[in-house]
Amino acid sequence: MSINEKIPNVATKPDEAPMTKQAAALAVEAKREDIAVEEGKTVGLPYSDNPKFKLRNVEVFYGEERAIKNISLDIARNEVISFIGPSGCGKSTFLRCLNRMNDSIDICQVKGQLLLDDVDIYHSKRDVVELRARIGMVFQKPNPFPKSIYDNVAYGPRIHGLANRKSDLDEIVENSLRKAGLWNEVKDRLDATATGMSGGQQQRLCIARAIAVSPEVILMDEPCSALDPIATAKVEELIAEMSESYTIVIVTHSMQQAARVSHRTAYFHLGHLVEVNETDKVFTSPEHELTESYITGRFG
Amino acid sequence: MQTANLLPLVLVLAVVAYFLAHSRSRAVAEPIGGIRNLKSLPFYYAARASLWCAIPALLVLAAWAGFEAKVIQMIVIGSLPPELAPDSAGRASLLLSQISNIASGRLSPEFAPEGVVAAAELLETLRAQSKTFMTILVLLIAVLGASFAWTRVAPHINAREKVEKTLLRIFFVCAAIAILTTLGIVFSVIMETFRFFQQIPFWDFITGTSWSPQMALRADQVGAEGAFGVIPLFTGTLLISVIALLVAVPTGLLSAIYLSEYASKRVRSVAKPLLEMLAGVPTVVYGFFAALTVAPFIREFAEMIGLTASSQSALAAGLVMGIMIIPFISSLSDDVINAVPQTMRDGSLALGATQSETMKKVIFPAALPGIMGGILLAASRAIGETMIVVMAAGLAANLTVNPLDTVTTVTVQIVTLLVGDQEFDSPKTLSAFALGMLLFVVTLLLNVIALKVVRKYREQYD
């Protein structure tokens, strides 16, 4: 049982009587709680003709608690889609379903249909290793391994046997670092330990590490939340460049960031997917009342 | 009053001082608008009062108790008539024990010279006076200290700073006690070791291959020349420790990996305490197990496959010791593996690494210093372990690396050398200290080397 299910659905009822000023003010106060979401109904453009991910009726449970409520969404090839919404709305949980990172949490259970290129992600015979090699992930806090810069980037190619010779591996490392815009900064100290880099460099190293495995999709879980504005700008620039060759899903708390980097934006609220639309449209003329409240800063 | 009674009395006074100062500080605060106008909270004024009450009094008490006997002895000896005055330290202590025996009534005064009887009476009076005087002095100091602190309960005085400084000093003293004890142990061993090396050449000790510490007590005694070569002892120690570590390191490490990475919460919550229970079993009990179960089994098994094994063997002791030190390795390693941040695991898993690749390549290197710490602790336990070896490996100092033979270790020899009546001028007894010193140096070296190794290979994650 979620909060919303208990609350009477006032949003669908038209105002019955003209409100006094006081009543109007009270109504604004109460808005956040009162606006209800119809489960499984997402306004805007949740579907795509050319989906990379086809997600239908996805539900996630933490024990008894339902964290994701019947979400259906397509993520198109080579698009950048951002997930926004208040804290605890389930956007990170939903993101982590896409590469099965929730597997390691015992009480977490995923239901529904999740297809990557029309193949079930959660099929019992699905090889998680292959899946994760195709879907890279960048985390909220930069988490380079306590190894050298070179070894960090070479980690993925090594475990997947992508390079036969040392020279091949060198090439992969250089290319990945170049794509992550880090090559010029670190080419003279590839043997230095990665934990000695600045936060922004560490995060770009994590991106390079993800790219090194040649994934098709990159998931980013608030990649800039621990970075300063300059480092953030660099990562955002990188996302724009990468969108040519990868499908990118980015969870962010910054609406400006969503507006800057993404093609489409999805708004999550208490485990529901409320609205998905072209980013411009979401930020200029949102269709759902909740989306509007959120982007105008009435709650967050 | 007895010192033993005085100590709790001072502590009671300190508690009383605490409450008095506490209520006074609140009374002082009342007219000026409450506690917020005091420089410190009432707790600090109160703590200061009890510190002032207890610390000087206890210091005086300790000093008094420490020097009382010596001073009284000196006065008593000095009071003896010149013809009775002792001419050597040995005589003085004989005379003193005679005097104190007379004073306590255990020896009849009839058989003693008059001067000694007088000295006994003097001893009696001095002791009684000293007790009274000490009681008065200590209580006076306690009360004075408390009253001084009482007068210092004032709004403008910052008691917190003073209390914190005093506490800091107390912490320092506590830390110093541990360090000084170690130094004290080393020095006491060094002195005796030095005496040993005056009789037995250092190189004979270090490079000798035979150990037989029996010294001839009489000139015509045969077969007891005494041979002090430590090589067999250290070989035995190393042999048993290596066997123990060969058992414990893989078992402990793999069980730690299982418990921290693969076991479900339920299994972990049951298995970990059970494993740690192994560390709580007294070593004597392990000794039974080794001597009565494992050693015979090994002998029979060896005979079955055509080898000869003695009924006490290095293998038996090593195996059981290995079991004993498993929890040191498994429990500590489990803790440090758990302490590696989840983000490391996520980062590796998200790249498509399997759980075992993540373990081998990311978590293990990051946890290495802690794991090495666990292994070191286990190794020092193995080297220092005595009971299991006495019971399962024997006392014969054989120079062998055959694990089926009976061997002995440094610690076992120290025990056998120091058990029973000892003469402290014979190399046999003194060799125990030399062995202890050598063991100390070897363990220290092991620690230093391990630390260096860890520094070289560690991967620091933050």
Interface residues (C-beta under 8 A of the other chain):
Chain A: N99 M101 S104 D106 V128 V129 E130 L131 R132 A133 G136 M137 F139 K141 N143 P144 F145 P146 K147 Y155 G156 I159 H160 T193 T195 C206 R209 A210 V213
Chain B: S264 K265 P341 T343 M344 R345 D346 G347 S348 L349 A350 L351 G352 A353 T354 E357 K361 V362 P365 A366 E459 Q460 Y461 D462
